[in-house]
Amino acid sequence: MPTRARRTQRRNQVLSREQIIDTAIDLLDTGGEGALTVRAMTDRLATGSGAIYYHVGNRDELLDTTTETVITAALATKPARAAASPEGEIRAVALALFDAIAEHQWLATRLTLQIIRNPVGPVTVGIFERLGQQVGALGVPQPRWFDAASTLVHYILGAVSQNARVEGDTSGIDPDANREEFFDATSAAWQALDPEDYPFMHAIVGQIREHDDREQFLTGIAVVLDGLTNLR
């Protein structure tokens, strides 16, 4: 076998599209979008930029591909057999997206951009199709299907984004801050408010320390589902 052919074969065996995507996801998980550079990719993979462009295209295309990869895996999640109902299916999809974004903090921004910029892409179509089929099964009238599915998607994206680090955030909040310490400080600040002016805030001070993000998220899903089943 000619030397050039042997080198090409070795490169193809060592560097694959999946390896590039896995490396990109690891960089994103570690340092956010700012960490995903061609230089970082070539250093990690010990290859040239041309090989990366050949397999996945430019940086924006790589970001889209990583988003699609993570979301496709999340959408493959199936509910337990006992929960195989329209409500159970919707909760399974919602929790899969919640957990994916909790694990990959950069994903919230990219997922929102995908749905806004690429309505015919596999991410947008996959989420709407998986949720939309269950909207029909809930008994929502067909003329209201789009509104109902969109309401679910909007709630899910809004809720999960609150639990994720948003790229470009300039709030000054440390993204690695301890969750318990953050809520302790918040509840203390609420406790210091005048109880006559802010009776509701005082009433929920203890709840902010004890609440579970996933349970709170599922409560919102339950409220949305209850509303959808009453659409006429």
MDAnalysis code that builds the backbone (N, CA, C; Angstrom):
import MDAnalysis as mda
import numpy as np

u = mda.Universe.empty(696, n_residues=232, atom_resindex=np.repeat(np.arange(232), 3), trajectory=True)
u.add_TopologyAttr("name", ["N", "CA", "C"] * 232)
u.add_TopologyAttr("resid", np.arange(1, 233))
u.add_TopologyAttr("resname", ["MET", "PRO", "THR", "ARG", "ALA", "ARG", "ARG", "THR", "GLN", "ARG", "ARG", "ASN", "GLN", "VAL", "LEU", "SER", "ARG", "GLU", "GLN", "ILE", "ILE", "ASP", "THR", "ALA", "ILE", "ASP", "LEU", "LEU", "ASP", "THR", "GLY", "GLY", "GLU", "GLY", "ALA", "LEU", "THR", "VAL", "ARG", "ALA", "MET", "THR", "ASP", "ARG", "LEU", "ALA", "THR", "GLY", "SER", "GLY", "ALA", "ILE", "TYR", "TYR", "HIS", "VAL", "GLY", "ASN", "ARG", "ASP", "GLU", "LEU", "LEU", "ASP", "THR", "THR", "THR", "GLU", "THR", "VAL", "ILE", "THR", "ALA", "ALA", "LEU", "ALA", "THR", "LYS", "PRO", "ALA", "ARG", "ALA", "ALA", "ALA", "SER", "PRO", "GLU", "GLY", "GLU", "ILE", "ARG", "ALA", "VAL", "ALA", "LEU", "ALA", "LEU", "PHE", "ASP", "ALA", "ILE", "ALA", "GLU", "HIS", "GLN", "TRP", "LEU", "ALA", "THR", "ARG", "LEU", "THR", "LEU", "GLN", "ILE", "ILE", "ARG", "ASN", "PRO", "VAL", "GLY", "PRO", "VAL", "THR", "VAL", "GLY", "ILE", "PHE", "GLU", "ARG", "LEU", "GLY", "GLN", "GLN", "VAL", "GLY", "ALA", "LEU", "GLY", "VAL", "PRO", "GLN", "PRO", "ARG", "TRP", "PHE", "ASP", "ALA", "ALA", "SER", "THR", "LEU", "VAL", "HIS", "TYR", "ILE", "LEU", "GLY", "ALA", "VAL", "SER", "GLN", "ASN", "ALA", "ARG", "VAL", "GLU", "GLY", "ASP", "THR", "SER", "GLY", "ILE", "ASP", "PRO", "ASP", "ALA", "ASN", "ARG", "GLU", "GLU", "PHE", "PHE", "ASP", "ALA", "THR", "SER", "ALA", "ALA", "TRP", "GLN", "ALA", "LEU", "ASP", "PRO", "GLU", "ASP", "TYR", "PRO", "PHE", "MET", "HIS", "ALA", "ILE", "VAL", "GLY", "GLN", "ILE", "ARG", "GLU", "HIS", "ASP", "ASP", "ARG", "GLU", "GLN", "PHE", "LEU", "THR", "GLY", "ILE", "ALA", "VAL", "VAL", "LEU", "ASP", "GLY", "LEU", "THR", "ASN", "LEU", "ARG"])
u.atoms.positions = np.array([
    [0.846, -1.189, 0.000],
    [0.000, 0.000, 0.000],
    [0.886, 1.246, 0.000],
    [0.599, 2.240, -0.871],
    [1.411, 3.456, -0.908],
    [1.418, 4.154, 0.444],
    [2.529, 4.876, 0.713],
    [2.671, 5.547, 1.999],
    [1.545, 6.533, 2.261],
    [1.174, 7.332, 1.244],
    [0.116, 8.330, 1.433],
    [-1.208, 7.670, 1.791],
    [-1.506, 6.561, 1.155],
    [-2.754, 5.850, 1.440],
    [-2.757, 5.321, 2.864],
    [-1.576, 4.795, 3.323],
    [-1.501, 4.281, 4.685],
    [-1.717, 5.402, 5.697],
    [-1.142, 6.609, 5.444],
    [-1.311, 7.727, 6.361],
    [-2.771, 8.174, 6.416],
    [-3.426, 8.215, 5.239],
    [-4.830, 8.607, 5.194],
    [-5.684, 7.612, 5.957],
    [-5.393, 6.342, 5.800],
    [-6.152, 5.311, 6.492],
    [-5.976, 5.424, 8.000],
    [-4.725, 5.661, 8.463],
    [-4.482, 5.800, 9.885],
    [-5.234, 6.997, 10.445],
    [-5.231, 8.128, 9.706],
    [-5.938, 9.319, 10.176],
    [-7.436, 9.050, 10.294],
    [-8.011, 8.372, 9.283],
    [-9.428, 8.064, 9.319],
    [-9.776, 7.150, 10.483],
    [-8.850, 6.259, 10.826],
    [-9.097, 5.353, 11.935],
    [-9.011, 6.080, 13.272],
    [-8.097, 7.043, 13.371],
    [-7.870, 7.737, 14.633],
    [-8.898, 8.853, 14.841],
    [-9.161, 9.635, 13.789],
    [-10.033, 10.798, 13.918],
    [-11.363, 10.540, 13.218],
    [-12.437, 10.592, 13.986],
    [-13.769, 10.388, 13.418],
    [-14.640, 11.587, 13.745],
    [-15.764, 11.686, 13.069],
    [-16.711, 12.761, 13.319],
    [-17.210, 12.686, 14.764],
    [-17.461, 11.470, 15.236],
    [-17.948, 11.288, 16.607],
    [-16.913, 11.755, 17.624],
    [-15.642, 11.496, 17.354],
    [-14.589, 11.920, 18.275],
    [-14.503, 13.439, 18.331],
    [-14.668, 14.081, 17.187],
    [-14.642, 15.540, 17.149],
    [-15.805, 16.109, 17.951],
    [-16.984, 15.544, 17.771],
    [-18.170, 16.017, 18.491],
    [-17.998, 15.808, 19.991],
    [-17.507, 14.639, 20.392],
    [-17.294, 14.361, 21.814],
    [-16.303, 15.348, 22.424],
    [-15.247, 15.650, 21.682],
    [-14.249, 16.603, 22.170],
    [-14.847, 17.994, 22.306],
    [-15.659, 18.395, 21.320],
    [-16.305, 19.704, 21.362],
    [-17.235, 19.802, 22.569],
    [-18.001, 18.766, 22.829],
    [-18.912, 18.770, 23.980],
    [-18.123, 18.880, 25.277],
    [-16.998, 18.178, 25.360],
    [-16.171, 18.243, 26.568],
    [-15.628, 19.653, 26.785],
    [-15.180, 20.302, 25.717],
    [-14.682, 21.678, 25.830],
    [-15.800, 22.621, 26.263],
    [-16.973, 22.450, 25.686],
    [-18.115, 23.292, 26.036],
    [-18.522, 23.088, 27.493],
    [-18.529, 21.841, 27.932],
    [-18.893, 21.542, 29.321],
    [-17.890, 22.147, 30.296],
    [-16.645, 22.169, 29.893],
    [-15.583, 22.648, 30.779],
    [-15.525, 24.167, 30.857],
    [-15.647, 24.827, 29.695],
    [-15.440, 26.270, 29.684],
    [-16.460, 27.100, 28.940],
    [-17.567, 26.505, 28.511],
    [-18.565, 27.256, 27.769],
    [-18.145, 27.499, 26.333],
    [-18.925, 28.304, 25.633],
    [-18.657, 28.527, 24.211],
    [-17.298, 29.171, 23.958],
    [-16.843, 29.965, 24.919],
    [-15.558, 30.613, 24.741],
    [-14.400, 29.639, 24.650],
    [-14.587, 28.448, 25.222],
    [-13.520, 27.444, 25.213],
    [-13.463, 26.662, 23.910],
    [-14.516, 26.763, 23.099],
    [-14.559, 26.003, 21.857],
    [-13.931, 26.817, 20.731],
    [-12.647, 26.604, 20.516],
    [-11.925, 27.265, 19.440],
    [-11.260, 26.210, 18.571],
    [-10.940, 26.602, 17.354],
    [-10.244, 25.678, 16.460],
    [-8.905, 25.286, 17.060],
    [-8.232, 26.240, 17.691],
    [-6.937, 25.957, 18.315],
    [-7.092, 24.896, 19.408],
    [-8.108, 25.054, 20.249],
    [-8.324, 24.082, 21.320],
    [-8.659, 22.712, 20.754],
    [-9.436, 22.690, 19.699],
    [-9.811, 21.420, 19.082],
    [-8.605, 20.717, 18.472],
    [-7.792, 21.463, 17.745],
    [-6.625, 20.841, 17.109],
    [-5.606, 20.377, 18.140],
    [-5.468, 21.123, 19.235],
    [-4.552, 20.701, 20.304],
    [-5.041, 19.409, 20.945],
    [-6.339, 19.344, 21.242],
    [-6.891, 18.161, 21.891],
    [-6.792, 16.927, 20.993],
    [-7.039, 17.118, 19.718],
    [-7.131, 15.986, 18.792],
    [-5.824, 15.710, 18.067],
    [-4.828, 16.579, 18.295],
    [-3.531, 16.421, 17.636],
    [-3.698, 16.279, 16.135],
    [-4.432, 17.224, 15.551],
    [-4.696, 17.196, 14.117],
    [-4.709, 18.615, 13.591],
    [-4.895, 18.769, 12.302],
    [-4.979, 20.082, 11.692],
    [-6.414, 20.561, 11.594],
    [-6.593, 21.856, 11.372],
    [-7.941, 22.415, 11.282],
    [-8.694, 21.864, 10.083],
    [-7.972, 21.524, 9.037],
    [-8.618, 21.003, 7.839],
    [-9.417, 19.739, 8.109],
    [-8.895, 18.873, 8.968],
    [-9.588, 17.627, 9.286],
    [-10.892, 17.909, 10.022],
    [-10.881, 18.927, 10.888],
    [-12.095, 19.280, 11.625],
    [-13.138, 19.855, 10.680],
    [-12.706, 20.780, 9.805],
    [-13.632, 21.355, 8.838],
    [-14.211, 20.285, 7.920],
    [-13.402, 19.309, 7.578],
    [-13.845, 18.238, 6.678],
    [-14.977, 17.434, 7.315],
    [-14.864, 17.152, 8.600],
    [-15.843, 16.297, 9.273],
    [-17.092, 17.046, 9.734],
    [-16.936, 18.284, 10.233],
    [-18.081, 18.963, 10.858],
    [-18.312, 20.385, 10.373],
    [-17.476, 20.909, 9.495],
    [-17.663, 22.267, 9.018],
    [-17.031, 23.298, 9.947],
    [-17.531, 24.539, 9.885],
    [-16.944, 25.611, 10.689],
    [-17.447, 25.562, 12.134],
    [-17.036, 26.541, 12.930],
    [-17.360, 26.533, 14.365],
    [-18.865, 26.586, 14.607],
    [-19.578, 27.441, 13.875],
    [-21.024, 27.534, 14.060],
    [-21.701, 26.214, 13.727],
    [-21.247, 25.571, 12.670],
    [-21.812, 24.274, 12.297],
    [-21.501, 23.223, 13.357],
    [-20.324, 23.321, 13.958],
    [-19.956, 22.390, 15.026],
    [-20.850, 22.604, 16.249],
    [-21.131, 23.863, 16.596],
    [-22.025, 24.156, 17.708],
    [-23.422, 23.602, 17.445],
    [-23.894, 23.752, 16.218],
    [-25.202, 23.202, 15.863],
    [-25.200, 21.682, 15.968],
    [-24.098, 21.079, 15.541],
    [-24.008, 19.617, 15.569],
    [-23.960, 19.093, 16.994],
    [-23.209, 19.751, 17.855],
    [-23.155, 19.307, 19.251],
    [-24.527, 19.438, 19.907],
    [-25.225, 20.528, 19.618],
    [-26.572, 20.716, 20.157],
    [-27.496, 19.609, 19.677],
    [-27.449, 19.344, 18.388],
    [-28.291, 18.287, 17.818],
    [-27.967, 16.932, 18.439],
    [-26.689, 16.663, 18.654],
    [-26.282, 15.377, 19.224],
    [-26.842, 15.188, 20.626],
    [-26.704, 16.215, 21.479],
    [-27.171, 16.109, 22.861],
    [-28.696, 16.036, 22.918],
    [-29.372, 16.868, 22.128],
    [-30.834, 16.901, 22.169],
    [-31.426, 15.619, 21.589],
    [-30.829, 15.094, 20.533],
    [-31.321, 13.845, 19.954],
    [-31.237, 12.708, 20.965],
    [-30.137, 12.678, 21.724],
    [-29.993, 11.655, 22.760],
    [-31.041, 11.850, 23.852],
    [-31.310, 13.111, 24.218],
    [-32.314, 13.378, 25.251],
    [-33.708, 12.966, 24.786],
    [-34.026, 13.237, 23.529],
    [-35.351, 12.909, 23.013],
    [-35.554, 11.404, 22.862],
    [-34.461, 10.653, 22.866],
    [-34.575, 9.197, 22.779],
    [-35.008, 8.587, 24.103],
    [-35.046, 9.402, 25.168],
    [-35.463, 8.916, 26.485],
    [-36.933, 8.529, 26.458],
    [-37.248, 7.368, 26.991],
    [-38.626, 6.894, 27.041],
    [-39.082, 6.816, 28.498],
    [-40.355, 7.103, 28.771],
    [-40.851, 7.000, 30.146],
    [-40.997, 5.552, 30.562],
    [-41.069, 5.332, 31.869],
    [-41.334, 3.985, 32.371],
    [-42.675, 3.507, 31.845],
    [-42.817, 2.184, 31.705],
    [-44.041, 1.635, 31.130],
    [-45.279, 2.115, 31.870],
    [-45.161, 2.233, 33.184],
    [-46.311, 2.661, 33.981],
    [-46.728, 4.094, 33.671],
    [-45.789, 4.868, 33.125],
    [-46.087, 6.272, 32.835],
    [-46.367, 6.505, 31.362],
    [-46.600, 5.439, 30.602],
    [-46.787, 5.556, 29.158],
    [-48.176, 6.098, 28.840],
    [-48.413, 7.336, 29.160],
    [-49.641, 8.061, 28.874],
    [-49.221, 9.372, 28.230],
    [-50.153, 10.117, 27.631],
    [-49.746, 11.420, 27.062],
    [-49.039, 12.307, 28.086],
    [-49.595, 12.369, 29.300],
    [-48.969, 13.179, 30.347],
    [-47.580, 12.648, 30.703],
    [-47.474, 11.320, 30.801],
    [-46.180, 10.709, 31.128],
    [-45.145, 10.947, 30.051],
    [-45.572, 10.864, 28.794],
    [-44.656, 11.116, 27.683],
    [-44.156, 12.558, 27.707],
    [-45.059, 13.497, 27.952],
    [-44.673, 14.901, 27.988],
    [-43.714, 15.167, 29.143],
    [-44.002, 14.600, 30.300],
    [-43.095, 14.764, 31.441],
    [-41.723, 14.154, 31.142],
    [-41.716, 13.011, 30.445],
    [-40.443, 12.369, 30.111],
    [-39.598, 13.251, 29.199],
    [-40.227, 13.839, 28.191],
    [-39.502, 14.732, 27.282],
    [-39.015, 15.963, 28.035],
    [-39.905, 16.563, 28.823],
    [-39.550, 17.775, 29.561],
    [-38.385, 17.524, 30.509],
    [-38.437, 16.418, 31.264],
    [-37.361, 16.112, 32.202],
    [-36.067, 15.767, 31.483],
    [-36.166, 15.106, 30.327],
    [-34.964, 14.784, 29.560],
    [-34.258, 16.063, 29.114],
    [-35.025, 17.047, 28.671],
    [-34.442, 18.327, 28.271],
    [-33.905, 19.079, 29.486],
    [-34.640, 19.039, 30.593],
    [-34.197, 19.675, 31.843],
    [-32.853, 19.093, 32.282],
    [-32.767, 17.766, 32.299],
    [-31.544, 17.111, 32.761],
    [-30.378, 17.339, 31.798],
    [-30.667, 17.378, 30.501],
    [-29.604, 17.618, 29.514],
    [-28.995, 19.001, 29.710],
    [-29.842, 19.991, 29.956],
    [-29.336, 21.349, 30.144],
    [-28.664, 21.500, 31.500],
    [-29.145, 20.769, 32.500],
    [-28.465, 20.794, 33.800],
    [-27.063, 20.218, 33.684],
    [-26.893, 19.222, 32.815],
    [-25.583, 18.592, 32.633],
    [-24.684, 19.396, 31.716],
    [-25.278, 20.070, 30.738],
    [-24.518, 20.849, 29.753],
    [-25.017, 22.299, 29.809],
    [-24.383, 23.111, 30.649],
    [-24.874, 24.458, 30.912],
    [-24.912, 25.351, 29.676],
    [-24.075, 25.092, 28.693],
    [-24.041, 25.885, 27.469],
    [-25.245, 25.617, 26.572],
    [-25.952, 24.544, 26.835],
    [-26.983, 24.053, 25.920],
    [-28.209, 24.951, 25.873],
    [-28.546, 25.622, 26.970],
    [-29.759, 26.441, 27.001],
    [-29.744, 27.492, 25.906],
    [-28.636, 28.214, 25.794],
    [-28.525, 29.257, 24.778],
    [-28.589, 28.668, 23.384],
    [-27.855, 27.595, 23.134],
    [-27.811, 26.995, 21.807],
    [-29.148, 26.397, 21.406],
    [-29.852, 25.796, 22.359],
    [-31.152, 25.207, 22.060],
    [-32.152, 26.286, 21.655],
    [-32.163, 27.383, 22.400],
    [-33.059, 28.485, 22.058],
    [-32.744, 29.039, 20.679],
    [-31.460, 29.210, 20.378],
    [-31.060, 29.724, 19.068],
    [-31.461, 28.773, 17.955],
    [-31.324, 27.475, 18.190],
    [-31.711, 26.499, 17.183],
    [-33.193, 26.627, 16.839],
    [-34.030, 26.734, 17.852],
    [-35.467, 26.802, 17.611],
    [-35.855, 28.099, 16.911],
    [-35.172, 29.196, 17.255],
    [-35.465, 30.483, 16.624],
    [-34.938, 30.536, 15.187],
    [-33.695, 30.092, 14.992],
    [-33.035, 30.264, 13.697],
    [-33.288, 29.145, 12.702],
    [-33.606, 27.973, 13.212],
    [-33.718, 26.830, 12.311],
    [-34.992, 26.035, 12.601],
    [-36.153, 26.591, 12.237],
    [-37.418, 25.925, 12.550],
    [-37.624, 24.604, 11.817],
    [-36.839, 24.364, 10.764],
    [-36.976, 23.091, 10.034],
    [-35.868, 22.109, 10.390],
    [-35.004, 22.486, 11.333],
    [-33.904, 21.610, 11.722],
    [-34.357, 20.459, 12.594],
    [-33.514, 19.450, 12.764],
    [-33.891, 18.253, 13.525],
    [-34.172, 18.526, 14.994],
    [-33.553, 19.555, 15.567],
    [-33.803, 19.872, 16.979],
    [-35.224, 20.398, 17.157],
    [-35.576, 21.434, 16.396],
    [-36.908, 22.026, 16.497],
    [-37.988, 21.017, 16.131],
    [-37.814, 20.364, 14.995],
    [-38.810, 19.403, 14.522],
    [-38.946, 18.235, 15.502],
    [-37.815, 17.767, 16.028],
    [-37.841, 16.642, 16.956],
    [-38.602, 16.951, 18.223],
    [-38.356, 18.141, 18.804],
    [-39.030, 18.521, 20.046],
    [-40.527, 18.721, 19.807],
    [-40.874, 19.462, 18.751],
    [-42.289, 19.728, 18.487],
    [-43.046, 18.450, 18.137],
    [-42.417, 17.558, 17.382],
    [-43.103, 16.322, 17.008],
    [-43.336, 15.436, 18.227],
    [-42.316, 15.309, 19.060],
    [-42.446, 14.438, 20.239],
    [-43.511, 14.969, 21.203],
    [-43.529, 16.282, 21.417],
    [-44.531, 16.868, 22.302],
    [-45.892, 16.968, 21.617],
    [-45.880, 17.330, 20.343],
    [-47.125, 17.565, 19.630],
    [-48.000, 16.337, 19.507],
    [-47.405, 15.173, 19.310],
    [-48.199, 13.956, 19.231],
    [-48.988, 13.733, 20.515],
    [-48.391, 14.083, 21.633],
    [-49.053, 13.884, 22.920],
    [-50.123, 14.945, 23.169],
    [-49.937, 16.134, 22.610],
    [-50.960, 17.171, 22.723],
    [-52.261, 16.684, 22.093],
    [-52.150, 16.049, 20.921],
    [-53.333, 15.490, 20.288],
    [-53.949, 14.388, 21.128],
    [-53.098, 13.547, 21.708],
    [-53.587, 12.436, 22.531],
    [-54.270, 12.923, 23.800],
    [-53.944, 14.128, 24.248],
    [-54.593, 14.696, 25.431],
    [-56.030, 15.131, 25.150],
    [-56.369, 15.201, 23.871],
    [-57.712, 15.639, 23.508],
    [-57.804, 17.102, 23.140],
    [-56.656, 17.765, 22.991],
    [-56.675, 19.162, 22.570],
    [-57.210, 19.235, 21.135],
    [-58.168, 20.105, 20.848],
    [-58.700, 20.221, 19.487],
    [-57.605, 20.580, 18.482],
    [-57.645, 19.995, 17.301],
    [-56.573, 20.188, 16.323],
    [-56.287, 21.659, 16.003],
    [-57.294, 22.537, 15.909],
    [-56.981, 23.950, 15.643],
    [-56.115, 24.602, 16.722],
    [-56.018, 23.968, 17.906],
    [-55.230, 24.535, 18.998],
    [-53.905, 23.804, 19.201],
    [-53.581, 22.838, 18.350],
    [-52.371, 22.033, 18.537],
    [-51.098, 22.878, 18.547],
    [-50.984, 23.790, 17.577],
    [-49.753, 24.584, 17.506],
    [-49.592, 25.457, 18.744],
    [-50.680, 26.126, 19.140],
    [-50.610, 26.975, 20.337],
    [-50.252, 26.146, 21.566],
    [-50.860, 24.954, 21.680],
    [-50.623, 24.110, 22.849],
    [-49.172, 23.615, 22.887],
    [-48.674, 23.116, 21.757],
    [-47.288, 22.629, 21.709],
    [-46.307, 23.767, 21.948],
    [-46.586, 24.928, 21.379],
    [-45.706, 26.089, 21.568],
    [-45.671, 26.524, 23.023],
    [-46.817, 26.467, 23.700],
    [-46.867, 26.816, 25.118],
    [-45.969, 25.890, 25.935],
    [-46.032, 24.604, 25.631],
    [-45.163, 23.646, 26.320],
    [-43.697, 23.949, 26.071],
    [-43.347, 24.172, 24.802],
    [-41.953, 24.446, 24.456],
    [-41.471, 25.724, 25.127],
    [-42.303, 26.756, 25.116],
    [-41.916, 28.032, 25.733],
    [-41.687, 27.867, 27.235],
    [-42.584, 27.123, 27.887],
    [-42.402, 26.911, 29.323],
    [-41.116, 26.134, 29.601],
    [-40.909, 25.062, 28.864],
    [-39.732, 24.220, 29.095],
    [-38.452, 25.020, 28.901],
    [-38.356, 25.759, 27.795],
    [-37.139, 26.538, 27.525],
    [-36.937, 27.621, 28.574],
    [-38.011, 28.296, 28.945],
    [-37.883, 29.360, 29.943],
    [-37.468, 28.828, 31.298],
    [-38.085, 27.714, 31.702],
    [-37.788, 27.154, 33.022],
    [-36.373, 26.604, 33.093],
    [-35.964, 25.844, 32.075],
    [-34.633, 25.242, 32.146],
    [-33.539, 26.287, 32.008],
    [-33.827, 27.368, 31.284],
    [-32.812, 28.410, 31.119],
    [-32.516, 29.114, 32.432],
    [-33.486, 29.181, 33.334],
    [-33.258, 29.805, 34.632],
    [-32.274, 29.013, 35.476],
    [-32.132, 27.732, 35.172],
    [-31.220, 26.884, 35.938],
    [-29.882, 26.689, 35.225],
    [-29.663, 27.435, 34.164],
    [-28.442, 27.260, 33.376],
    [-27.684, 28.573, 33.287],
    [-26.406, 28.453, 33.037],
    [-25.580, 29.641, 32.805],
    [-25.818, 30.112, 31.380],
    [-26.203, 31.367, 31.219],
    [-26.461, 31.928, 29.905],
    [-25.199, 32.612, 29.400],
    [-24.795, 32.270, 28.178],
    [-23.598, 32.871, 27.611],
    [-23.772, 34.389, 27.518],
    [-22.751, 35.111, 27.896],
    [-22.803, 36.561, 27.857],
    [-23.408, 37.186, 29.103],
    [-23.699, 36.378, 30.110],
    [-24.277, 36.891, 31.355],
    [-23.296, 37.839, 32.027],
    [-23.754, 39.043, 32.327],
    [-22.892, 40.032, 32.982],
    [-23.457, 40.414, 34.358],
    [-24.230, 39.505, 34.951],
    [-24.874, 39.818, 36.231],
    [-23.882, 39.902, 37.378],
    [-22.699, 39.318, 37.198],
    [-21.721, 39.294, 38.270],
    [-21.863, 38.103, 39.187],
    [-22.885, 37.251, 38.923],
    [-23.084, 36.047, 39.728],
    [-22.077, 34.992, 39.308],
    [-21.380, 34.435, 40.249],
    [-20.401, 33.396, 39.955],
    [-21.131, 32.141, 39.481],
    [-20.868, 31.677, 38.213],
    [-21.573, 30.501, 37.714],
    [-21.255, 29.238, 38.499],
    [-20.147, 29.246, 39.242],
    [-19.763, 28.075, 40.035],
    [-20.132, 28.223, 41.513],
    [-20.927, 29.243, 41.819],
    [-21.292, 29.494, 43.212],
    [-22.103, 28.327, 43.768],
    [-21.952, 28.108, 45.076],
    [-22.674, 27.042, 45.740],
    [-24.173, 27.374, 45.760],
    [-24.994, 26.415, 45.325],
    [-26.435, 26.645, 45.230],
    [-27.043, 26.960, 46.592],
    [-26.672, 26.190, 47.607],
    [-27.231, 26.385, 48.940],
    [-26.879, 27.762, 49.488],
    [-25.636, 28.176, 49.283],
    [-25.212, 29.489, 49.763],
    [-25.975, 30.601, 49.042],
    [-26.203, 30.411, 47.744],
    [-26.920, 31.415, 46.965],
    [-28.340, 31.600, 47.497],
    [-29.048, 30.485, 47.742],
    [-30.421, 30.581, 48.210],
    [-30.490, 31.035, 49.671],
    [-29.479, 30.702, 50.455],
    [-29.432, 31.211, 51.827],
    [-29.324, 32.742, 51.820],
    [-28.455, 33.251, 50.937],
    [-28.278, 34.701, 50.850],
    [-29.550, 35.373, 50.325],
    [-30.188, 34.731, 49.370],
    [-31.416, 35.297, 48.807],
    [-32.529, 35.331, 49.848],
    [-32.696, 34.217, 50.571],
    [-33.757, 34.169, 51.571],
    [-33.491, 35.172, 52.701],
    [-32.221, 35.358, 53.050],
    [-31.877, 36.342, 54.082],
    [-32.242, 37.750, 53.624],
    [-31.998, 38.022, 52.331],
    [-32.332, 39.344, 51.787],
    [-33.848, 39.553, 51.768],
    [-34.571, 38.500, 51.435],
    [-36.033, 38.614, 51.445],
    [-36.556, 38.790, 52.873],
    [-35.936, 38.096, 53.802],
    [-36.339, 38.201, 55.203],
    [-36.170, 39.627, 55.719],
    [-35.202, 40.345, 55.163],
    [-34.926, 41.709, 55.607],
    [-35.918, 42.726, 55.053],
    [-36.768, 42.302, 54.111],
    [-37.764, 43.217, 53.559],
    [-38.839, 43.523, 54.598],
    [-39.453, 44.661, 54.459],
    [-40.525, 45.056, 55.376],
    [-41.711, 44.106, 55.198],
    [-42.101, 43.368, 56.244],
    [-43.186, 42.387, 56.108],
    [-44.537, 43.006, 55.769],
    [-44.729, 44.264, 56.097],
    [-46.000, 44.916, 55.759],
    [-46.081, 45.228, 54.271],
    [-44.943, 45.543, 53.679],
    [-44.925, 45.844, 52.248],
    [-44.783, 44.576, 51.400],
    [-44.168, 43.545, 51.960],
    [-43.892, 42.328, 51.188],
    [-44.339, 41.077, 51.960],
    [-45.634, 40.949, 52.240],
    [-46.105, 39.789, 53.014],
    [-45.902, 38.460, 52.282],
    [-46.075, 38.470, 50.971],
    [-45.892, 37.221, 50.214],
    [-44.448, 36.759, 50.261],
    [-43.504, 37.673, 50.084],
    [-42.085, 37.314, 50.099],
    [-41.694, 36.713, 51.447],
    [-42.245, 37.262, 52.514],
    [-41.961, 36.721, 53.847],
    [-42.565, 35.326, 54.013],
    [-43.717, 35.107, 53.397],
    [-44.391, 33.818, 53.534],
    [-43.629, 32.689, 52.859],
    [-42.847, 33.006, 51.821],
    [-42.162, 31.946, 51.064],
    [-40.660, 31.884, 51.345],
    [-40.189, 32.660, 52.305],
    [-38.755, 32.683, 52.602],
    [-38.211, 31.285, 52.880],
    [-38.913, 30.516, 53.702],
    [-38.429, 29.170, 54.025],
    [-38.470, 28.232, 52.848],
    [-39.404, 28.435, 51.940],
    [-39.561, 27.535, 50.797],
    [-38.418, 27.649, 49.800],
    [-37.841, 28.831, 49.659],
    [-36.771, 28.989, 48.680],
    [-35.549, 28.161, 49.067],
    [-35.298, 27.998, 50.368],
    [-34.154, 27.193, 50.812],
    [-34.365, 25.709, 50.535],
    [-35.627, 25.266, 50.610],
    [-35.911, 23.834, 50.594],
    [-36.379, 23.302, 49.246],
    [-36.690, 24.178, 48.299],
    [-37.320, 23.710, 47.072],
    [-36.360, 22.884, 46.223],
    [-36.940, 21.955, 45.449],
    [-36.182, 21.112, 44.526],
    [-36.473, 21.593, 43.105],
    [-35.421, 21.888, 42.349],
    [-35.609, 22.464, 41.020],
    [-36.418, 21.558, 40.097],
    [-36.139, 20.245, 40.133],
    [-36.854, 19.323, 39.248],
    [-38.322, 19.235, 39.640],
    [-38.607, 19.180, 40.927],
    [-39.996, 19.110, 41.375],
    [-40.740, 20.396, 41.028],
    [-40.062, 21.520, 41.179],
    [-40.662, 22.793, 40.813],
    [-40.965, 22.819, 39.312],
    [-40.040, 22.308, 38.524],
    [-40.207, 22.231, 37.075],
    [-41.417, 21.364, 36.721],
    [-41.541, 20.212, 37.374],
    [-42.657, 19.310, 37.103],
    [-43.992, 19.908, 37.545],
    [-43.966, 20.726, 38.588],
    [-45.187, 21.415, 38.996],
    [-45.676, 22.324, 37.873],
    [-44.742, 23.030, 37.261],
    [-45.100, 23.884, 36.133],
    [-45.663, 23.089, 34.967],
    [-45.057, 21.929, 34.674],
    [-45.564, 21.070, 33.604],
    [-46.993, 20.634, 33.915],
    [-47.246, 20.271, 35.182],
    [-48.586, 19.838, 35.591],
    [-49.609, 20.961, 35.392],
    [-49.203, 22.184, 35.729],
    [-50.104, 23.326, 35.564],
    [-50.417, 23.551, 34.083],
    [-49.382, 23.475, 33.241],
    [-49.583, 23.658, 31.801],
    [-50.483, 22.559, 31.243],
    [-50.219, 21.315, 31.629],
    [-51.020, 20.198, 31.131],
    [-52.479, 20.330, 31.560],
    [-52.694, 20.767, 32.787],
    [-54.063, 20.956, 33.273],
    [-54.777, 21.991, 32.419],
    [-54.058, 23.042, 32.063],
    [-54.653, 24.065, 31.211],
    [-54.935, 23.569, 29.801],
    [-54.001, 22.769, 29.256],
    [-54.163, 22.268, 27.891],
    [-55.360, 21.341, 27.761],
    [-55.588, 20.525, 28.780],
    [-56.713, 19.593, 28.704],
    [-58.061, 20.296, 28.758],
    [-58.067, 21.576, 29.128],
    [-59.304, 22.338, 29.173],
    [-59.491, 23.261, 27.977],
    [-58.562, 23.172, 27.012],
    [-58.695, 23.989, 25.799],
    [-59.865, 23.485, 24.965],
    [-60.622, 24.394, 24.463],
    [-61.756, 24.040, 23.590],
    [-61.778, 24.982, 22.373],
])
